[in-house]
Amino acid sequence: MDTQLQSLSKIFTERLFRIPDYQRGYAWEQKQLREFWSDINQLEPGKNHYTGVLTLESVPEDLYKKWEADLWIIDARSFQPFYIVDGQQRLTTSIILIQAILEHIGAETRLNFTHSRDIQKKFIFDSKDDDSISKSYIFGYEQDNPSYEYLKTYVFGDYSTTASDFKETIYTQNLERAKLFFKERLEGFSHDDLGILYKKVTQQLLFNIFTIAEEVDVCVAFETMNNRGKPLSYLELLKNRLIYLSLKLQDSDYEKKALRRTINDCWKAIYHNLGRNKSKPLDDDQFLSAHYLLYFGNNSYNPDETEEQTRPVRMYRPDYSSFLLEYWFVQRNIADDIPLKQRVTLKRIHDYVISLQFCVETWYKLFNPLESELDDEIKIWLDKINRIGIDVLAPLILNFFIKEVSGNQRKEFLRNLERFAFINMLLRRGSHTPNLRQKVLLWTRRISGSVKPSKIISDIEQASNELFNAKYYMESMVEMFRDVGFYKWVGIRYFLFEYNLYLQENSKTNRQKIVWPEFNENKEDFVTVEHIFPKTADDEYWKSRFGHCSSKLKSRLCDSLGNLLPLSRPKNSSLQNKPFPDKVAGNGLSCVGYRYGCYAENEVCGYAEWNPQAIVNRGLKLINFMEERWKIPIDDQSKRLFLLGLEELKETDNNEV
């Protein structure tokens, strides 16, 4: 290690830097960016800030000789090419900030007596002369890295004829956010302020430089060193491990290079699909865990075991990661004396990687069905499962979809799975509630083995029906709703949304009036599910209709199912206390009234007034819908009233228009 601390200005003297393919992409998020910006702002004139160790590896001649665009600067100007093994996050952040400063001052401008073109040549890219079209990037990624095109085109602002080739990933989104972060911070900076900032970044941030010796395995060094700062994800560690093993295999160089290309292509696809939906990026641990159950789950499953005999495999992060990184993909398993069943060969790594790439495309569709090319009915059921909560169910769905391509079988499977998940929401607080995770895991392992998809469908249907025959079924439902009421029920939004969809499908227009993300949002002081009869019923309208009820009955009426209404737009919670006629018309509410709201709101407008009998009647209507929609056999009016918590009241037909 060089004991002399060096500034960026010295570090970027006659050196080229490349981030190798085994490295992760740019992982810093808002937290790390704010800390970096704070460190710079707190730097006083004449003071320095120790930024950390920058670990480098000299690029062998046989590799850099293939860098056609860079040979001129290596040969003619004696620039030394280096791989960045550790420190790339801080270095990348510094370069993005320098680029943001350059864009802020504009071209043909001097900063601290240095022309902007000279700053660009030192830190960003250089060319043979002013008329040359050949450019060498001083800092960047290897071409196999999915961030290569994004960095040079969208961060450095250099037009590229191959820019359309790049795939957007979580890491490219982080690059975009970092540049936007600094551009926003630089707004309002004077030229002198920019000069002070530029000096801090290039002169006052100090690094120790450490160059790894040739005999050290850089992949192992990367894995060890990069657990400082923002820890490596298991997906990042897995890629590094697979590339490391590809170097250690005894196969031909051609085969090993082909495997390395396959690994890089796979990780491009993984990062692309996990980050495609910017508003809802997918968790890489969750994907790896699901794929682990698909790819390795059948190794430990005996189809002859009963459910009680089957030992549940825990699905949280350490289990799959320890198997992949500590048991399976380890150097000892590539030795020739390892039993063939356990040996990790080039073909086995290749097959595993191909499976990952194939599955991640399906994984994206499961979480974003409406953006996929799947059958319309399958999209609808997947969309429902996303609303009900797909996280626990996703590994099972992935396994089923990989094994079963029939559209009819997939639809039947999703329909039964959605029903099973909904029924579990009804029983979640009951003392005898079945363990949803354990059931789903059991089916996932079975389908990973030799069990046919049709058997899984019948198992799910049977599991749902068995709940209805259990003696505790109704008692468990009543216990939960008597305890927390329908308003605090975990499934209330999903249920009311489904009821509104039912009304929509039976309407003349079939126009969507509720958007799920907005409806499901928890926003302080705003509600999307309204108590029609409010908790604070001070208005004379409510007193005249509910004044004869006991406090206990009022509380039950307020939280009973029939009194809860989905709103097409979030409403300030204070507006819930208005009388029913005002809520219908929107009088004095500064928001949409029921008459102009969603289909469920429109339906409530058909009630002449809102009183205890209206709540009973609508509650029974909603319970009937629940019975028909999810095939839940209550089949007794007294039980329905008891479930609503309104057994002392009776259904009437005198309160509707």
N, C-alpha and C positions, 0 to 999 in steps of 0.2 A: 504493500500500500504506500502511496505517495504521502509522506507526512506533511507536505506543504499543502495548505488549503488553496483551492483555485476557484476563481470566479468564472462565470459563464463566458466572459470575454476571452479568458485564457483557455478554457476548455475547448471553445470553438475556434481554435487556431490550428489550421492544417489538419483537421480531423473530419471524417464523415461518420455519421451515426445512423445505424439501422436497428430497428426493433425486430428481432427474429420471429420466425413463425411459431415457435413454442411459447412465446410470451402471450399473455393476455392482452386485450385491447385497452383502450383508455377507460379506466374504471372510476375516476374521480367524479363525485357528485357534488351537490350544493354544499354539503357540510365541509368537505375537504377544500373546495374552492374558497369558501368564506374564511377558513382558517389560514390558507395561503395568502389571501388578500390582507387579512388582519396582520400577519407577520410582516408583510411589506410595509403596510401603513405605519406600523409601530417602529420601523427602523429610523433611527435618528441620523442626521448628517455625520459622516465620519465613522459610524458604527457598522459592524457586519453581522450577518445572521448565518449561523451554521445550518445548512440545509440537509446535510446527510452524506451518505456514501453513494458514489456513482460507480457501479461495478461494470467493467467492460471486458469484452473478449475480442482479441485481434481476429479479424476475418482472414482465414487462410487464403493464400494466393490463388489456389485452384477454384475458389468460390468467387472472389471478387473479380477474377478475370472474365467472368460471365456477365458482369455488370457493364454492359456496353455503353450505357449513357454516362457512366462515371469514370471510365478508364482514362479519359483525358485529364481529369483533375487529379487522379491518383498518380499517373505517370509523369505528367508535365509539371505539376505543382507539388508533388510529393505528399499529397494528403494521405493520411493513414485511415483505413476503414475499420470501424469497430462495431460490434454488436453490443447492445445495451442489455445486460443481464439483470441489473437491479437499478432502480432510480428513474425508470422511464416515465412514471406518473408525474414526478416533480419536473423532469426535464421537458416533457410534453406540455405541461401547464405553462412553464416559463416561455416556451416558444410561441404558444398561442397568444400569450399576453404581449409578446414583442410584435407579433403580426397585427394584433388589435391596435397597438400604438402606431405602427406604420400606416395602417389604414386611416387612423384618426388624423395624422399630420398631413397625409396626402403625398403624392409623388412630387419630385423636384423640390424637396424641402430638406433643410438641414436640422438636425437635432443634436445638441451638444457638439456643434461644429463638425458633425459627420453627416454626409449626404444620405438620404433615405435609401438610395440605390446601394450604397456601400453597406448599410445595415442589413439590407435584404440579402446581399451577397455573402455576408458573414454568417447569418443565422438561418436563412430560408433556402435559397437556391442561387447558384451561380451559373454563368455561361462563358464560353470561350472568349467572346467579345460581344459588343453591343449589337452586331448584326447576326449573330449566330442563333440558330433555332434549337441547338442542343443545350439542355439544361441538366445540371446535376444538383439534386436536392441534398443540402448539407445535413438535414435531419429528416427522417421518415421511416416508413415501414418497409419490410420486404414486400415484393409484389404479390406474394401468396396471401398476405394478410388482408382481410376484407376492408380494413381501414385505409389501405394504401391510396386508392383513388379519392376517397372522401377527403383525406387530409390535404392532398395537393390541390384539389379542385375547389372544395367548399370552405376550407379553412385558410389555405394560402392564396386562394383566389386566382389560381393559374389555370387557364383553360386547358382541358385535356380532351383529346379525341376519343379516349376510351372511358370517359366519365360515366357513360350509360351502363358500363359493365358492373359497376359496384352495386352491392346489395346493402340496404340500410340495416343496421344492427343496433343492439343496445349500446355498443361502444361508439358507433358513429353518432348516435343521438347524444352521448356524453360529450363528444367533441363539439357538436353543434351548441350544446348548452354552455360549455365552457367559454366558447368564443362570444356567445351572446352575453354571458355573465360579465366578461371584461368590457365589452363594448358599452354595456349599460353603466358600468362603473366609471368609464372614461368620459361620459357625457358631462359637459361643463368644465372639463379640465382645460386650463390655459396651456399655451405652448411651453411656458416655463415649468408648469406642473408636470407636463409630460416628460420634460427633460430630467427632472428630479426622479420620476418614477423609472424611466429607462436606465438611469445610473444605478438605482437600487437593484433592479433586476439583473443587470449585466455585470455590475462591479461589486455589489455588497452581499449577494447571495453566494455563499462559499460551500464547496463540495470537497470531500476527500475522493481522490481517484484511486480505484483499485482495479488492476488488470489481472484476470484469471490466467493461471498458467495452463499450458497446453494439456498437461496430464490430468487436469481436473475435468470431471463431467459437468458441462455447463447446465444441462437439464436438471441435474441433482442440485447444483448450486442455485439455480433459479427457484426451485421448489423450496429450498431452505431459506433463502434470503427474502423472498417476496411475501413472507407472512408478517412483515412489519407494515405499519400504516394500515391501509384498507386490505384486510385479509383476502387471499385468493379464494375464489369459490371452488367447489369440488369439480365443477365443469372445467374450470381453467386448469386445475391440478391434473385432471384426467387427460386432457389434451397433451399437456407436457409429458405425462407418464407414457402415453402411447407413442409419442415421437421418440422419447428416450429409448423405449424398448425396440422401436424400429431400427435404431442405430446399432443395437446390440445383437440383433438376429444374425444368423450365419448364412442368410440367403444372399443372392447376388445383389450388387449395387443397384442394378436396374429395378429389381423387384422392390428393394427397400425405398428407392426414390418414388416408385409408383405408389407404394403404401403411404408415404409421407404426403404426397399430393392428395390422395384420397382422404386422409385425416384432415388436411387443411380445407378441402372442399366441403367435407362434412361439417366442420365447425363454422364455416361461412353460412351454411344452410341453417344450422342450429341457432346461431346468433341472429340471423335474419328473421327466422320464424318466431323466436322468443320476443323479439323487439318490434315486430311488424306493426302491431297495434300500439301506438305511442301512449294512448290514454289508459291502456291496460296491458303493460308488458307482463310476460309470463315468467314464472319463477323457474330458474334452471334446476334447482334442487328437486322441485316437485316433478319436473319432467324426467330427470335421471332416476328418481325413485320409481316412477311408473314404468319406465323402460326396463329397469332392473327386474321388476316383478314379471314383466313380459318375457325377458330374455333368459333370466336365470331362475325364475320362480318355480318352474317345473322340475328343477333339480332336487328340490326338497319336498315335493308334494307326492303323497301316496293316494291315488284315487280310491283305494279301498278303505281309507281311514274314515271314521265317523267324524262329525263336526266336533264332538267332545274330545276325540283323540287328536285332532289336528292342533298342533301348537301354533298359535297366532304368530305371524312374523310382524314385528313392529316396523312401521313404515317411515319412521322419522329418520332424519339425515344421517346420523352416525352409522346406522346399520348397513345401508347400501354402500356408503362410501368406504367403510372399513373392508367390506367384501371386495370391492373393485380395486382399492388402492393398497390394501394390506394383505389380501389373500390371493386374488386372481391375477391382476396385472402387475406382477412383481418380477424382478430379474431372475430369481431362482426358478421360476416356472418356464423359462425359455431354454433351460438346459436339456440336453439330449437324454439324460438319465432319469428325467421326470416321467412318471407314467403318462401314457398318451392322453388319458381322460382329463388330466390336470394340466397338460403341457399347453403353453401359450405359443402358438405358431403364427407366422405371417398371415396365413389364411384365416386363422381364427380372429386375429385383430381386424383384418379386412372385413370379415363377415359381420363382426360386432359393430364396426363403424358404419357400414352400409345400412344395417338395421337401425342405428341411431338416426341416420339421415332420413330414411324412409318414414320412421315413426314421428319425427318432429313435424313433418308436414301435416300428418294426420292430427297431431296434438294441437297445432294451431287452429285447425278447422273445428275441433271440439269446443274450443273456447270462443271462437269467432264464426259460428255457423252461418250467419247471415251474409258473410263476406265470401263464403266458399261456393263451390260448384256442386255441392251435395244435392240430393233429391229434396224437393221443396218440403215434403212431409218430414223428412229427417231433420232438416233445418229447424222446422217448427218445434219438434220435440227436444232437440238439443238446446234451442233457445230457452225452452221452459226449464230444462235441467240447469242451465246456467243461472236462471233466476232463482231457482229453489236452492242452489248451492252445489256447484259441480266439483269442488276441490276433492272431496272424499270419493266421489264416484268416478272421477276421470281415469284412474288407472284401469278400472274394470272396463270402461267404455273403450279405451285405447286397445286393450287386449281383445275385446270382442270385435271391434272394427278391423283389426289386423287379421283376425282368424276368419271372420265372416263377411263376405262381400255382397251377399244378397240384400237388396234394398228392403224387401218385405220382412226378412228376419231382423234386420237392424231396427226397423220401425217398431216391430213387436217387442223387441228387447228394450228400446228406449221408453215405450209406453208403460211397460211393466215396471221398469226401474224408477220412472218418475212417480208412479203410484206408490211404490214401496217407500220412496224417500218422503213423500207427503204424509203417508200414514205414520211414519216414524216421528214426524214433526208433531203429530197429534198426541203422541205418547211420550214425548221426550222427557217430561218431568215425572212420569210414573215410576214407581219403585221396581216394576218388572219390565221396564223398557228394554227391548233387545238392543244389543250393541251393533249399531249400524256399521261402524268401521270394521268390526270383526266379520260381520256377514259379507260385506263387500270384498274384504280381503280374501275370505274363503273362496268366493266365486272367482275372484281374479286368479288365484292360484290354481283353481280347478281348470279354468279355461286355458291357462298357460300349459297345463298338462295334456291329458288325453280326453278330457270331457268335451263333448260336442256343444256348440253354441245353443242348439235347441234345448238341451238339458238345462243349461244355465237359465234360459227363459222360463222354463217350467219350474225351476227351483225358486226363482224370484217370485213368480205368481203364487206358488205354494206358501212361501214365507209370508206374503201379504195376507193370504186367506187364513193362515193359521192364527194370525193375530186376532181376527174377528171371532174365532171359535174359543179363544182363551177367556176364562171367566173374569179376568181382571181388565178386559178391554174397555168396557164402558166405565168402570170405576176409575180407571187410570185417566181417561179423558176428562171425566167430571172433576176428579181431584185437581188436575192441572188448571182447568178453566175456573173453578171455584177459588183456586189459590191466587192466580194472577189476573184473571179476566181475559177476555179475548183481545183487548187492546195491547197487552204486553206479550201476547203469544208470538213466538218466533216466526210463525208462518202467516201472520195476518196480512202483510203486504202481498205476499205471493197469492194467497187465497183471493183477496179482493181484486187483484189485478186479473186473475183468471176469470173471476165472475164478470168483470167488466168486458173481457175478451169475449165471453159467452154472449153477452148482450150485444156487443159489436157485430159478431158473426150473424146474429139474428136481426140486425137492423137493416134498413134500406140502403144506407150509405156505406157501411163497413169501413168508415174512416177512423184511423187511429187517433185517439184523443188523449191518451196517457203515454208518456215516454218513460220506460222503466228506470233508466239511470237517475232521472230527476225524481221520479216517484219514490225510489228506494233510498234517496239521499237523506242523511240525518243532518239537518241544518238548525242551528240554534234559533229558538223563538219562532220557528216555522213548522207547520205540520203538513203532511200529505195524506194522512188518515184522520178524518175529523169525527169527533163526537157530535152528532146532530143535536141531541139533548146534552148540553154542556155540563161539565163538572161544577162550574160556578154559574148557577142558574138564578141570577138575581132579577132578571127581567120579569115583568108581570105576566108575560105570555107563558113562561115556564112555571111560574108559581100557580097559575090558575089550572094547569093541566097535571102537574106533578105534586102539588102541595099536599094532597091527601096520602101520599106514599110515605112509608117510613124511611128513615135515613139509610137503613140497610138495603131496602128495595131500590131506592134512588141510585145508590152506588152500583147495584147489580144492573139496573136498567142502563146506566151510563156506559158501562164497559161491556154490555152484552153485544153479541154479534150484529143484531139488527140495527143497532144505533151507530155503527161504524161505517163510514163512507169514504171511498177513495176519491181524491181530488185531482182534477186535471192539472192544476197548478198549485204549488205550495202556498199556503195561506198563513198569515201572521196568527199565532196562537190566540192572541187577545180577541180576534174577530169571531172565535167560536161561540162566544157568549151571546151573540145576537139572537133575536127571536126567529123562529122557523120561516115565516113569510119573507123576512129580509134576506135570509140565507138563500131562499129560492130565487128571489128576484135580483139579489145583489145590491139591495138598497143600502147605501151608506157604508158599504164594505170595502170600497176602493179595490175590489177584485171581482173575478168572475163568479156570478151566482150559479146555483145548481142548474138553472134552466139552460145555461150556455156552457155547462161543464161537460164531463165525460158521460158515458151511457148510464153508469150507475147513478150519477147525480140527476140525470134526466129522468130516470125511473122514479126516484124519490119525489120528484115534482108532482107525480101522480097522486100523492097523498094529500088529502084535503087539509090535514093538520098533523102535528107530530105530538103524540101522546103515548102512554104506556102500551096501548093496544097496537099502535103503529109499529112500535119496536118489536113486539111479540110477532106480529104478522110478517114483518120483513125478516126477522130472525129465522122463523120457520121456513120461509122461502129460500134463504141462504143455506140452511141445513139440508133442505131437499136437493139443492144444487150440489152440495158436497156429496150427498149420498149417490146421486146419479153420475157425477163427474168422476169420482174415484171408487165407485162401486163399494160404498161403505154401508153395510146393512144395519140401520138402526130400527127401522120398520115399526116404530111405536111412538105415537104422538106424545105420550106422557114422558117418555125417555128424552125426546127432542126438547121439550120444555125444560126438563130437569138439566139437560146439558147446557141450555141457554142460561140457567140460573133463574128461571122465571116460572117455576112450577105452580106458583100460587095464582098465576094469570092464565087466561084462556084465549085461544085464537078467536077473532071476530072478523066480520067482513063489512063493518060499518064505518071504516075510517079511510077508505080509498075512493077517489073520484070515480 
